[in-house]
Amino acid sequence: MARYELTIDPNYVPHWSIYDALRELFQNALDESSLCPLNEMEVIREGDTLKICTKNASLSKATLLIGNSSKRDDSSTIGQEGEGYKLASLVLIRLGHNILIHNYSEKELWTPKIINSRRFGSKLLVVDTEKYFWNTPPNYDLTFEISGITDEIYEELQNRVLQLRDYSADVIETDKGQILLGEEEVGRIYVNGLYVTTIEEGYKYGYNLLPEHISLDRDRRAVNNFDLSWQTSKMWAKIENQDLVNNLIDKGYADVRYLHSTLNYGDDLRVRDNTFNKFAEEHGENAIPVIDQEEMEYVQSKYSNVSPIIVNNAKHELITNSPAYEEREHSLEESDEDDDKTPLDILTEFEEDFGGDFSTLTADRFTRILKLSEDWV
């Protein structure tokens, strides 16, 4: 038997729960599957023992070094820091769970432990390795075996790992990941199937994003709000079901907050024109989208026979940049209410509306224009 000391303080990551630790082990197995589909993951539960198994995977002694990772420059994986299974082992043992690592490709059984170290005068995480020969080759090359997984723990684990339950019925697949339509998934964010966080307000659906499209914080518990809305907007730009998209736009959900900015040329024409057509169908051919009361009054003064409708910023941006809307806008008849006004009347109204924004130089010159306009017809 050989013993390897891992110089990690036993109280490191004190805020981690058993679910944080198990997440790291699932993450490693799922990353292996992402790197190669043949590296299948399987989860086996036997009584209170949980086994997380992976085909065609192994652990070299070098992986016992903190920071050693074969995935460091691979954006398709979550774990790139070289800490995962070491910290998971530390936390699991600290919480009273035994862990065995069946490292079949190395023909070894690894046993992480926390011991009292004379050298450091402190408790210390170690990994004991011993040669182990199986009577029959196991189905998996690497297996993490964890004890003490109660029904309550496993039920919550199923809630946090999509691969442990059947969720495929209420999913829309995209090139960025999955849109989760189930009511129980509202605002829940996953990366590669692993739960990260729940956004309490603003989102209509849940999302399971591919690792290369989102960055996580150090503990994999939070995502950047802008990055999330940007990626979900990109996902919805590809969706053919325009009724779902329009509902999100109408209600101002964060799911499509940046839809107008993420569209490429092909999506641009389709989504923008569909949004305008839905707007015209609902409010009539004479409807014009406006942002606020001030713009509504301006449109009413500029055009005759129109119906200004206040919409949110995202919807306004999509409609007013739609080729179909721009074509219709050219046909609008401007109001003739200024026909009976003199140039002096029009310029005076302009000064009343915008004179407060004039610089001193502009105000002086505009006063000269007003004086000259007295003789204009």
Contacts in CASP RR format, 6 or more apart in sequence:
PFRMAT RR
TARGET T0000
AUTHOR 0000-0000-0000
METHOD contacts of the structure
MODEL  1
MARYELTIDPNYVPHWSIYDALRELFQNALDESSLCPLNEMEVIREGDTL
KICTKNASLSKATLLIGNSSKRDDSSTIGQEGEGYKLASLVLIRLGHNIL
IHNYSEKELWTPKIINSRRFGSKLLVVDTEKYFWNTPPNYDLTFEISGIT
DEIYEELQNRVLQLRDYSADVIETDKGQILLGEEEVGRIYVNGLYVTTIE
EGYKYGYNLLPEHISLDRDRRAVNNFDLSWQTSKMWAKIENQDLVNNLID
KGYADVRYLHSTLNYGDDLRVRDNTFNKFAEEHGENAIPVIDQEEMEYVQ
SKYSNVSPIIVNNAKHELITNSPAYEEREHSLEESDEDDDKTPLDILTEF
EEDFGGDFSTLTADRFTRILKLSEDWV
1 128 0 8 1.000
1 129 0 8 1.000
1 130 0 8 1.000
2 128 0 8 1.000
2 129 0 8 1.000
2 130 0 8 1.000
3 126 0 8 1.000
3 127 0 8 1.000
3 128 0 8 1.000
3 129 0 8 1.000
4 61 0 8 1.000
4 64 0 8 1.000
4 126 0 8 1.000
4 127 0 8 1.000
4 128 0 8 1.000
4 129 0 8 1.000
5 117 0 8 1.000
5 119 0 8 1.000
5 124 0 8 1.000
5 125 0 8 1.000
5 126 0 8 1.000
6 64 0 8 1.000
6 66 0 8 1.000
6 86 0 8 1.000
6 90 0 8 1.000
6 124 0 8 1.000
6 125 0 8 1.000
6 126 0 8 1.000
6 127 0 8 1.000
7 66 0 8 1.000
7 120 0 8 1.000
7 124 0 8 1.000
8 66 0 8 1.000
8 86 0 8 1.000
8 87 0 8 1.000
8 90 0 8 1.000
8 124 0 8 1.000
8 125 0 8 1.000
9 122 0 8 1.000
10 90 0 8 1.000
10 94 0 8 1.000
10 114 0 8 1.000
10 122 0 8 1.000
10 123 0 8 1.000
10 124 0 8 1.000
10 125 0 8 1.000
12 87 0 8 1.000
12 90 0 8 1.000
13 20 0 8 1.000
13 87 0 8 1.000
13 90 0 8 1.000
13 91 0 8 1.000
13 219 0 8 1.000
15 219 0 8 1.000
16 87 0 8 1.000
16 91 0 8 1.000
16 219 0 8 1.000
17 91 0 8 1.000
18 91 0 8 1.000
18 92 0 8 1.000
18 95 0 8 1.000
18 97 0 8 1.000
18 153 0 8 1.000
19 156 0 8 1.000
19 157 0 8 1.000
19 160 0 8 1.000
20 91 0 8 1.000
20 219 0 8 1.000
20 220 0 8 1.000
21 87 0 8 1.000
21 88 0 8 1.000
21 89 0 8 1.000
21 91 0 8 1.000
21 92 0 8 1.000
21 95 0 8 1.000
22 50 0 8 1.000
22 52 0 8 1.000
22 88 0 8 1.000
22 92 0 8 1.000
22 146 0 8 1.000
22 157 0 8 1.000
23 160 0 8 1.000
23 161 0 8 1.000
23 194 0 8 1.000
23 195 0 8 1.000
23 220 0 8 1.000
24 83 0 8 1.000
24 84 0 8 1.000
24 85 0 8 1.000
24 87 0 8 1.000
24 88 0 8 1.000
25 52 0 8 1.000
25 84 0 8 1.000
25 85 0 8 1.000
25 88 0 8 1.000
25 144 0 8 1.000
25 146 0 8 1.000
26 41 0 8 1.000
26 52 0 8 1.000
26 161 0 8 1.000
26 163 0 8 1.000
26 194 0 8 1.000
27 78 0 8 1.000
27 79 0 8 1.000
27 84 0 8 1.000
27 192 0 8 1.000
27 194 0 8 1.000
27 220 0 8 1.000
28 54 0 8 1.000
28 79 0 8 1.000
28 84 0 8 1.000
28 85 0 8 1.000
29 41 0 8 1.000
29 52 0 8 1.000
29 53 0 8 1.000
29 54 0 8 1.000
29 57 0 8 1.000
30 41 0 8 1.000
30 78 0 8 1.000
30 163 0 8 1.000
30 192 0 8 1.000
30 193 0 8 1.000
30 194 0 8 1.000
31 71 0 8 1.000
31 77 0 8 1.000
31 78 0 8 1.000
31 79 0 8 1.000
31 192 0 8 1.000
32 39 0 8 1.000
32 41 0 8 1.000
32 54 0 8 1.000
32 56 0 8 1.000
32 57 0 8 1.000
33 39 0 8 1.000
33 40 0 8 1.000
33 41 0 8 1.000
33 54 0 8 1.000
34 76 0 8 1.000
34 77 0 8 1.000
34 192 0 8 1.000
34 211 0 8 1.000
35 71 0 8 1.000
35 74 0 8 1.000
35 76 0 8 1.000
35 77 0 8 1.000
36 56 0 8 1.000
38 55 0 8 1.000
38 56 0 8 1.000
39 54 0 8 1.000
39 55 0 8 1.000
39 56 0 8 1.000
39 57 0 8 1.000
40 54 0 8 1.000
40 55 0 8 1.000
41 52 0 8 1.000
41 53 0 8 1.000
41 54 0 8 1.000
41 163 0 8 1.000
42 53 0 8 1.000
42 139 0 8 1.000
42 140 0 8 1.000
43 50 0 8 1.000
43 51 0 8 1.000
43 52 0 8 1.000
43 53 0 8 1.000
43 163 0 8 1.000
43 164 0 8 1.000
44 50 0 8 1.000
44 51 0 8 1.000
44 53 0 8 1.000
45 51 0 8 1.000
45 149 0 8 1.000
45 154 0 8 1.000
47 149 0 8 1.000
48 147 0 8 1.000
48 148 0 8 1.000
48 149 0 8 1.000
48 150 0 8 1.000
49 145 0 8 1.000
49 146 0 8 1.000
49 147 0 8 1.000
49 148 0 8 1.000
49 149 0 8 1.000
50 145 0 8 1.000
50 146 0 8 1.000
50 148 0 8 1.000
50 149 0 8 1.000
50 154 0 8 1.000
51 143 0 8 1.000
51 144 0 8 1.000
51 145 0 8 1.000
51 146 0 8 1.000
52 143 0 8 1.000
52 144 0 8 1.000
52 146 0 8 1.000
53 139 0 8 1.000
53 140 0 8 1.000
53 142 0 8 1.000
53 143 0 8 1.000
53 144 0 8 1.000
54 140 0 8 1.000
54 141 0 8 1.000
54 142 0 8 1.000
54 143 0 8 1.000
55 139 0 8 1.000
55 140 0 8 1.000
55 141 0 8 1.000
56 141 0 8 1.000
57 105 0 8 1.000
57 141 0 8 1.000
57 142 0 8 1.000
58 103 0 8 1.000
58 104 0 8 1.000
58 105 0 8 1.000
58 106 0 8 1.000
58 141 0 8 1.000
58 142 0 8 1.000
59 85 0 8 1.000
59 101 0 8 1.000
59 103 0 8 1.000
59 106 0 8 1.000
59 110 0 8 1.000
59 142 0 8 1.000
60 106 0 8 1.000
61 129 0 8 1.000
62 68 0 8 1.000
63 69 0 8 1.000
63 82 0 8 1.000
63 85 0 8 1.000
64 86 0 8 1.000
64 127 0 8 1.000
66 82 0 8 1.000
66 83 0 8 1.000
66 86 0 8 1.000
67 81 0 8 1.000
67 82 0 8 1.000
67 83 0 8 1.000
68 82 0 8 1.000
69 79 0 8 1.000
69 80 0 8 1.000
69 81 0 8 1.000
69 82 0 8 1.000
71 77 0 8 1.000
71 79 0 8 1.000
71 80 0 8 1.000
71 82 0 8 1.000
72 80 0 8 1.000
72 82 0 8 1.000
73 80 0 8 1.000
74 80 0 8 1.000
75 211 0 8 1.000
75 212 0 8 1.000
76 210 0 8 1.000
76 211 0 8 1.000
76 212 0 8 1.000
77 211 0 8 1.000
78 191 0 8 1.000
78 192 0 8 1.000
78 194 0 8 1.000
78 211 0 8 1.000
78 216 0 8 1.000
78 220 0 8 1.000
85 101 0 8 1.000
85 144 0 8 1.000
86 125 0 8 1.000
89 99 0 8 1.000
89 112 0 8 1.000
89 125 0 8 1.000
89 127 0 8 1.000
90 112 0 8 1.000
90 114 0 8 1.000
90 125 0 8 1.000
92 99 0 8 1.000
92 146 0 8 1.000
93 99 0 8 1.000
93 112 0 8 1.000
93 113 0 8 1.000
93 114 0 8 1.000
93 125 0 8 1.000
94 114 0 8 1.000
96 148 0 8 1.000
97 146 0 8 1.000
97 147 0 8 1.000
97 148 0 8 1.000
97 149 0 8 1.000
98 146 0 8 1.000
98 147 0 8 1.000
98 148 0 8 1.000
99 111 0 8 1.000
99 112 0 8 1.000
99 144 0 8 1.000
99 145 0 8 1.000
99 146 0 8 1.000
99 147 0 8 1.000
100 109 0 8 1.000
100 110 0 8 1.000
100 111 0 8 1.000
100 144 0 8 1.000
100 145 0 8 1.000
101 109 0 8 1.000
101 110 0 8 1.000
101 111 0 8 1.000
101 112 0 8 1.000
101 127 0 8 1.000
101 142 0 8 1.000
101 143 0 8 1.000
101 144 0 8 1.000
101 145 0 8 1.000
102 109 0 8 1.000
102 132 0 8 1.000
102 138 0 8 1.000
102 140 0 8 1.000
102 142 0 8 1.000
102 143 0 8 1.000
102 144 0 8 1.000
102 145 0 8 1.000
103 109 0 8 1.000
103 110 0 8 1.000
103 129 0 8 1.000
103 142 0 8 1.000
104 134 0 8 1.000
104 137 0 8 1.000
104 138 0 8 1.000
104 140 0 8 1.000
104 141 0 8 1.000
104 142 0 8 1.000
104 143 0 8 1.000
105 141 0 8 1.000
105 142 0 8 1.000
107 131 0 8 1.000
107 132 0 8 1.000
107 133 0 8 1.000
108 129 0 8 1.000
108 130 0 8 1.000
108 131 0 8 1.000
108 132 0 8 1.000
109 129 0 8 1.000
109 130 0 8 1.000
109 132 0 8 1.000
110 127 0 8 1.000
110 128 0 8 1.000
110 129 0 8 1.000
111 127 0 8 1.000
111 128 0 8 1.000
111 129 0 8 1.000
111 130 0 8 1.000
112 125 0 8 1.000
112 126 0 8 1.000
112 127 0 8 1.000
113 125 0 8 1.000
113 126 0 8 1.000
113 127 0 8 1.000
113 128 0 8 1.000
114 123 0 8 1.000
114 124 0 8 1.000
114 125 0 8 1.000
114 126 0 8 1.000
115 123 0 8 1.000
115 124 0 8 1.000
115 126 0 8 1.000
116 122 0 8 1.000
116 123 0 8 1.000
116 124 0 8 1.000
117 123 0 8 1.000
117 124 0 8 1.000
149 157 0 8 1.000
157 164 0 8 1.000
158 164 0 8 1.000
158 165 0 8 1.000
159 195 0 8 1.000
160 194 0 8 1.000
160 195 0 8 1.000
161 193 0 8 1.000
161 194 0 8 1.000
161 195 0 8 1.000
162 190 0 8 1.000
162 193 0 8 1.000
162 194 0 8 1.000
162 208 0 8 1.000
163 193 0 8 1.000
167 180 0 8 1.000
167 185 0 8 1.000
170 180 0 8 1.000
170 181 0 8 1.000
170 182 0 8 1.000
170 185 0 8 1.000
171 178 0 8 1.000
171 179 0 8 1.000
171 180 0 8 1.000
171 181 0 8 1.000
172 178 0 8 1.000
172 179 0 8 1.000
172 181 0 8 1.000
172 239 0 8 1.000
174 235 0 8 1.000
174 238 0 8 1.000
174 239 0 8 1.000
175 238 0 8 1.000
176 209 0 8 1.000
176 210 0 8 1.000
176 213 0 8 1.000
176 231 0 8 1.000
176 234 0 8 1.000
176 235 0 8 1.000
177 207 0 8 1.000
177 208 0 8 1.000
177 209 0 8 1.000
177 210 0 8 1.000
177 213 0 8 1.000
177 235 0 8 1.000
178 207 0 8 1.000
178 208 0 8 1.000
179 205 0 8 1.000
179 206 0 8 1.000
179 207 0 8 1.000
179 232 0 8 1.000
179 235 0 8 1.000
179 236 0 8 1.000
179 239 0 8 1.000
180 188 0 8 1.000
180 190 0 8 1.000
180 205 0 8 1.000
180 206 0 8 1.000
180 207 0 8 1.000
180 208 0 8 1.000
181 205 0 8 1.000
182 205 0 8 1.000
182 206 0 8 1.000
185 205 0 8 1.000
185 206 0 8 1.000
186 203 0 8 1.000
186 204 0 8 1.000
186 205 0 8 1.000
186 206 0 8 1.000
187 198 0 8 1.000
187 199 0 8 1.000
187 200 0 8 1.000
187 202 0 8 1.000
187 203 0 8 1.000
187 205 0 8 1.000
187 206 0 8 1.000
187 207 0 8 1.000
188 195 0 8 1.000
188 197 0 8 1.000
188 198 0 8 1.000
188 206 0 8 1.000
188 207 0 8 1.000
189 195 0 8 1.000
189 196 0 8 1.000
189 197 0 8 1.000
189 198 0 8 1.000
189 199 0 8 1.000
189 206 0 8 1.000
189 207 0 8 1.000
189 209 0 8 1.000
189 223 0 8 1.000
189 228 0 8 1.000
190 196 0 8 1.000
190 206 0 8 1.000
190 207 0 8 1.000
190 208 0 8 1.000
190 209 0 8 1.000
191 208 0 8 1.000
191 209 0 8 1.000
191 210 0 8 1.000
191 211 0 8 1.000
191 214 0 8 1.000
191 216 0 8 1.000
191 220 0 8 1.000
191 223 0 8 1.000
192 208 0 8 1.000
192 209 0 8 1.000
192 210 0 8 1.000
192 211 0 8 1.000
193 208 0 8 1.000
194 220 0 8 1.000
196 216 0 8 1.000
196 220 0 8 1.000
196 221 0 8 1.000
196 222 0 8 1.000
196 223 0 8 1.000
197 221 0 8 1.000
197 222 0 8 1.000
197 223 0 8 1.000
199 225 0 8 1.000
199 228 0 8 1.000
199 254 0 8 1.000
202 253 0 8 1.000
202 254 0 8 1.000
202 255 0 8 1.000
203 232 0 8 1.000
203 253 0 8 1.000
203 254 0 8 1.000
203 255 0 8 1.000
204 247 0 8 1.000
204 248 0 8 1.000
204 251 0 8 1.000
204 253 0 8 1.000
204 255 0 8 1.000
205 255 0 8 1.000
207 228 0 8 1.000
207 231 0 8 1.000
207 232 0 8 1.000
207 235 0 8 1.000
209 231 0 8 1.000
213 231 0 8 1.000
214 223 0 8 1.000
214 227 0 8 1.000
214 228 0 8 1.000
214 231 0 8 1.000
215 223 0 8 1.000
215 224 0 8 1.000
215 227 0 8 1.000
216 222 0 8 1.000
216 223 0 8 1.000
217 223 0 8 1.000
228 254 0 8 1.000
229 254 0 8 1.000
229 255 0 8 1.000
229 257 0 8 1.000
229 258 0 8 1.000
230 258 0 8 1.000
230 262 0 8 1.000
232 254 0 8 1.000
232 255 0 8 1.000
232 256 0 8 1.000
233 255 0 8 1.000
233 256 0 8 1.000
233 257 0 8 1.000
233 258 0 8 1.000
233 259 0 8 1.000
233 261 0 8 1.000
233 262 0 8 1.000
234 262 0 8 1.000
236 244 0 8 1.000
236 245 0 8 1.000
236 248 0 8 1.000
236 255 0 8 1.000
236 256 0 8 1.000
236 259 0 8 1.000
237 259 0 8 1.000
237 262 0 8 1.000
237 263 0 8 1.000
237 264 0 8 1.000
237 267 0 8 1.000
237 271 0 8 1.000
238 267 0 8 1.000
239 245 0 8 1.000
242 271 0 8 1.000
242 274 0 8 1.000
242 278 0 8 1.000
245 256 0 8 1.000
245 259 0 8 1.000
245 271 0 8 1.000
245 274 0 8 1.000
245 275 0 8 1.000
246 274 0 8 1.000
246 275 0 8 1.000
246 278 0 8 1.000
248 255 0 8 1.000
248 256 0 8 1.000
249 256 0 8 1.000
249 259 0 8 1.000
249 275 0 8 1.000
249 312 0 8 1.000
249 314 0 8 1.000
249 315 0 8 1.000
249 318 0 8 1.000
250 315 0 8 1.000
252 312 0 8 1.000
252 314 0 8 1.000
252 315 0 8 1.000
256 314 0 8 1.000
257 314 0 8 1.000
258 314 0 8 1.000
259 271 0 8 1.000
259 314 0 8 1.000
259 318 0 8 1.000
260 272 0 8 1.000
260 314 0 8 1.000
260 317 0 8 1.000
260 318 0 8 1.000
260 321 0 8 1.000
263 271 0 8 1.000
263 272 0 8 1.000
269 323 0 8 1.000
271 318 0 8 1.000
272 318 0 8 1.000
272 319 0 8 1.000
272 321 0 8 1.000
272 322 0 8 1.000
272 323 0 8 1.000
272 324 0 8 1.000
272 325 0 8 1.000
273 322 0 8 1.000
273 323 0 8 1.000
273 324 0 8 1.000
275 315 0 8 1.000
275 318 0 8 1.000
275 319 0 8 1.000
275 322 0 8 1.000
276 318 0 8 1.000
276 319 0 8 1.000
276 322 0 8 1.000
276 324 0 8 1.000
276 325 0 8 1.000
277 324 0 8 1.000
279 287 0 8 1.000
279 289 0 8 1.000
279 309 0 8 1.000
279 311 0 8 1.000
279 315 0 8 1.000
279 319 0 8 1.000
280 287 0 8 1.000
283 307 0 8 1.000
283 309 0 8 1.000
284 307 0 8 1.000
285 328 0 8 1.000
286 305 0 8 1.000
286 306 0 8 1.000
286 307 0 8 1.000
287 306 0 8 1.000
287 307 0 8 1.000
287 308 0 8 1.000
287 309 0 8 1.000
288 299 0 8 1.000
288 303 0 8 1.000
288 306 0 8 1.000
288 307 0 8 1.000
288 308 0 8 1.000
288 309 0 8 1.000
288 332 0 8 1.000
289 308 0 8 1.000
289 309 0 8 1.000
289 310 0 8 1.000
289 311 0 8 1.000
289 315 0 8 1.000
289 316 0 8 1.000
289 319 0 8 1.000
289 320 0 8 1.000
290 296 0 8 1.000
290 299 0 8 1.000
290 308 0 8 1.000
290 309 0 8 1.000
290 310 0 8 1.000
290 311 0 8 1.000
290 316 0 8 1.000
291 310 0 8 1.000
291 311 0 8 1.000
291 313 0 8 1.000
291 316 0 8 1.000
292 310 0 8 1.000
293 310 0 8 1.000
295 308 0 8 1.000
296 308 0 8 1.000
296 310 0 8 1.000
299 306 0 8 1.000
299 308 0 8 1.000
300 306 0 8 1.000
300 308 0 8 1.000
301 335 0 8 1.000
301 337 0 8 1.000
302 334 0 8 1.000
302 335 0 8 1.000
303 332 0 8 1.000
303 333 0 8 1.000
303 334 0 8 1.000
303 335 0 8 1.000
304 333 0 8 1.000
304 334 0 8 1.000
304 335 0 8 1.000
304 336 0 8 1.000
305 333 0 8 1.000
306 332 0 8 1.000
311 319 0 8 1.000
319 325 0 8 1.000
320 326 0 8 1.000
338 346 0 8 1.000
342 373 0 8 1.000
342 376 0 8 1.000
342 377 0 8 1.000
343 373 0 8 1.000
343 376 0 8 1.000
343 377 0 8 1.000
344 370 0 8 1.000
344 373 0 8 1.000
344 374 0 8 1.000
344 376 0 8 1.000
347 366 0 8 1.000
347 369 0 8 1.000
347 370 0 8 1.000
347 373 0 8 1.000
348 370 0 8 1.000
351 366 0 8 1.000
351 370 0 8 1.000
355 363 0 8 1.000
355 366 0 8 1.000
358 366 0 8 1.000
END
